[in-house]
Amino acid sequence: MAEVTDADFGTEVLGSELPVLVEFTADWCPPCRQMVPVLGALAQEEADRFRVVQLNVDRNPATTNAYKVLSMPTFMVFRDGEPVKSMVGAMAKRRLLAELADVV
């Protein structure tokens, strides 16, 4: 799974031809660590439908603040350069896919 930064968020996420699921994460966040295998599986299994990336909130405050992210993990789906869905908290793969069904 790719990691994006403040510097490349515009090109990697906002400029992506595919929808992008961004996990706003932190090293100190246990629920974020729980999501690593789920997101890794989605990144491989759904690569033709959408991209999955992570953004570390501690190392990338500009993007974190721009999207008013306060809790980790926060998931945002971006399509055509715009955020179209936001979700907060760890969740099972099945639930995450259900949440994404109408936006990817």
HURA-V271717 format. One record per pair of residues at least 6 apart in sequence whose ideal C-beta (glycine too) atoms are under 8 Angstrom apart, sorted by the first residue. I is the first residue (numbers start at 1). J is the second residue. Records with the same first field share a line. If there is no record, write none. Layout:
# HURA-V271717
I = J / J
This chain:
# HURA-V271717
1 = 36 / 39 / 40 / 43 / 52 / 53 / 54
2 = 12 / 43 / 51 / 52 / 53 / 54
3 = 53 / 54 / 55 / 56
4 = 12 / 13 / 22 / 53 / 54 / 55 / 60
5 = 55 / 59 / 60 / 63
6 = 60 / 61 / 62 / 63
9 = 55 / 60 / 63
12 = 20 / 53
13 = 20 / 22 / 53 / 78
14 = 78 / 81
15 = 81
16 = 51 / 78
18 = 49 / 50 / 51
19 = 49 / 50 / 51 / 77 / 78 / 79 / 84 / 103 / 104
20 = 50 / 51 / 52 / 53 / 77 / 78 / 79
21 = 39 / 42 / 50 / 51 / 52 / 53 / 75 / 76 / 77 / 100 / 104
22 = 53 / 54 / 55 / 75 / 76 / 77 / 78
23 = 32 / 35 / 39 / 52 / 53 / 54 / 55 / 73 / 74 / 75
24 = 55 / 57 / 64 / 67 / 69 / 72 / 73 / 74 / 75 / 76
25 = 32 / 35 / 54 / 55 / 56 / 57 / 72 / 73
26 = 32 / 56 / 57 / 58 / 72
27 = 56 / 58
28 = 58
29 = 72 / 73
31 = 72 / 73 / 89 / 90
32 = 72 / 73 / 90
34 = 90
35 = 73 / 90 / 91
38 = 91 / 92 / 93 / 96
39 = 52 / 54
41 = 93
42 = 52 / 93 / 96 / 97
43 = 51 / 52
46 = 52 / 104
49 = 104
50 = 77 / 100 / 104
55 = 63 / 64
57 = 64 / 69 / 72
67 = 76 / 83
69 = 76
71 = 88 / 89
73 = 88 / 89 / 90
74 = 86 / 87 / 88
75 = 86 / 87 / 88 / 96
76 = 83 / 85 / 86 / 87
77 = 83 / 84 / 85 / 86 / 100 / 103 / 104
78 = 84
79 = 103 / 104
84 = 103
85 = 99 / 100 / 102 / 103
87 = 96 / 99
91 = 99
